[in-house]
Structure formats: C-alpha cells, structure tokens
Amino acid sequence: MRIEKIRSVFHPKSAIRNLRERMKKIRCPRCRKEATWEGNPFRPFCSERCKLIDLGNWAGESYRVPTRTQEEEEDGLPETGNSTVH
C-alpha cells in the first residue's frame, strides 16, 4: 500500500486518475453525506429526500436573501453587511 502511494507521486498519470476518482465524490449540501456526482439524478443532493427538503425550504421562504430597507437606501451610506433580512 505504501509503495503504491509513493509510485503515484512519481507517476503523474496514476496521480491524475486518483484525483479524478476523488473529485467524483461530493458532499450533499443538505445532510453532508458523501454522494457521487456522475449518474446522480439528484445532484448536488444525495437523494430525492434531500432535494425535496431544500425545495420546500425555498418554497416556504425559509431561505432569505439579505436586502437593504428603503430607509437604508435613502441614507446614502454604502452597504456594511449589516442589512436587514426580508
């Protein structure tokens, strides 16, 4: 096993192959489980369940984009990152 790791350092083709194999794995943004990218109809999620939970959060307005209130817009000051979430 150790010799294989040493060989991959000296053989770029095998190192690239190992990198490609690792890149095919992703983390589900919902549950953080490892999932495959290739052939996964639910990507970037690991399952239909995680995909539907995320969709439900968007539909139920659980996720919000920070915006500036009209008062903040009128004060003429630049954005500070302390914007109100609507």
ZALOFI-345125 format. One record per residue (C-alpha): residue in one letter; x, z, y. Coordinates in Angstrom, 1 decimal, decimal comma, m for minus. Layout:
! ZALOFI-345125
+----+--------+--------+--------+
: aa :     px :     pz :     py :
+----+--------+--------+--------+
:  a :      X :      Z :      Y :
...
+----+--------+--------+--------+
//
This chain:
! ZALOFI-345125
+----+--------+--------+--------+
: aa :     px :     pz :     py :
+----+--------+--------+--------+
:  m :    0,0 :    0,0 :    0,0 :
:  r :    2,7 :    0,9 :    2,4 :
:  i :    4,6 :   m2,3 :    1,6 :
:  e :    1,5 :   m4,3 :    2,4 :
:  k :    1,3 :   m2,7 :    5,9 :
:  i :    5,0 :   m3,5 :    6,5 :
:  r :    4,5 :   m7,1 :    5,3 :
:  s :    1,6 :   m7,6 :    7,7 :
:  v :    3,8 :   m6,6 :   10,6 :
:  f :    6,3 :   m9,3 :    9,6 :
:  h :    3,7 :  m11,9 :    8,6 :
:  p :    1,6 :  m12,9 :   11,6 :
:  k :   m0,9 :  m14,8 :    9,5 :
:  s :   m1,9 :  m11,8 :    7,5 :
:  a :   m1,9 :   m9,6 :   10,6 :
:  i :   m4,3 :  m12,0 :   12,3 :
:  r :   m6,5 :  m12,1 :    9,1 :
:  n :   m6,6 :   m8,3 :    9,1 :
:  l :   m7,6 :   m8,3 :   12,8 :
:  r :  m10,4 :  m10,8 :   12,2 :
:  e :  m11,8 :   m8,6 :    9,4 :
:  r :  m11,8 :   m5,5 :   11,7 :
:  m :  m13,4 :   m7,5 :   14,5 :
:  k :  m16,4 :   m8,4 :   12,4 :
:  k :  m17,4 :   m4,8 :   12,4 :
:  i :  m19,3 :   m3,4 :   15,4 :
:  r :  m21,0 :   m0,1 :   16,3 :
:  c :  m24,7 :    0,0 :   16,8 :
:  p :  m25,5 :    0,8 :   20,4 :
:  r :  m28,4 :    2,9 :   19,3 :
:  c :  m27,2 :    5,1 :   16,4 :
:  r :  m23,5 :    4,4 :   16,5 :
:  k :  m23,4 :    3,3 :   12,8 :
:  e :  m20,9 :    0,6 :   11,8 :
:  a :  m22,6 :   m2,8 :   11,4 :
:  t :  m21,4 :   m6,3 :   10,7 :
:  w :  m21,8 :   m9,0 :   13,4 :
:  e :  m21,8 :  m12,0 :   11,1 :
:  g :  m25,1 :  m12,7 :    9,4 :
:  n :  m26,8 :   m9,7 :   11,0 :
:  p :  m30,2 :  m10,8 :   12,4 :
:  f :  m30,5 :   m7,6 :   14,4 :
:  r :  m27,2 :   m7,7 :   16,2 :
:  p :  m25,9 :   m5,9 :   18,2 :
:  f :  m28,0 :   m3,3 :   16,3 :
:  c :  m27,5 :   m2,3 :   12,7 :
:  s :  m31,2 :   m2,6 :   11,7 :
:  e :  m34,6 :   m3,7 :   12,8 :
:  r :  m35,5 :    0,0 :   13,4 :
:  c :  m32,7 :    0,5 :   16,0 :
:  k :  m33,6 :   m2,8 :   17,7 :
:  l :  m37,3 :   m1,8 :   18,0 :
:  i :  m36,4 :    1,7 :   19,3 :
:  d :  m34,3 :    0,1 :   22,0 :
:  l :  m37,0 :   m2,4 :   22,9 :
:  g :  m39,5 :    0,4 :   23,0 :
:  n :  m37,3 :    2,3 :   25,5 :
:  w :  m37,2 :   m0,7 :   27,7 :
:  a :  m40,9 :   m1,3 :   27,5 :
:  g :  m41,6 :    2,4 :   28,1 :
:  e :  m39,3 :    2,4 :   31,1 :
:  s :  m37,0 :    5,0 :   29,7 :
:  y :  m34,1 :    2,9 :   30,9 :
:  r :  m33,9 :    2,5 :   34,6 :
:  v :  m31,7 :    0,6 :   37,0 :
:  p :  m30,4 :    2,7 :   39,9 :
:  t :  m31,6 :    1,3 :   43,3 :
:  r :  m31,5 :    2,4 :   46,9 :
:  t :  m34,6 :    3,7 :   48,6 :
:  q :  m35,9 :    2,0 :   51,7 :
:  e :  m34,6 :    4,9 :   53,8 :
:  e :  m31,1 :    4,5 :   52,3 :
:  e :  m31,2 :    0,7 :   53,0 :
:  e :  m32,2 :    1,3 :   56,7 :
:  d :  m29,4 :    3,9 :   57,4 :
:  g :  m26,9 :    1,0 :   57,2 :
:  l :  m24,3 :    3,0 :   55,2 :
:  p :  m22,6 :    1,4 :   52,2 :
:  e :  m23,6 :    2,3 :   48,7 :
:  t :  m21,9 :    5,5 :   47,4 :
:  g :  m23,1 :    5,5 :   43,8 :
:  n :  m25,5 :    8,4 :   44,5 :
:  s :  m28,5 :    6,1 :   44,6 :
:  t :  m31,9 :    7,2 :   43,6 :
:  v :  m33,2 :    6,1 :   40,2 :
:  h :  m36,6 :    4,5 :   40,3 :
+----+--------+--------+--------+
//
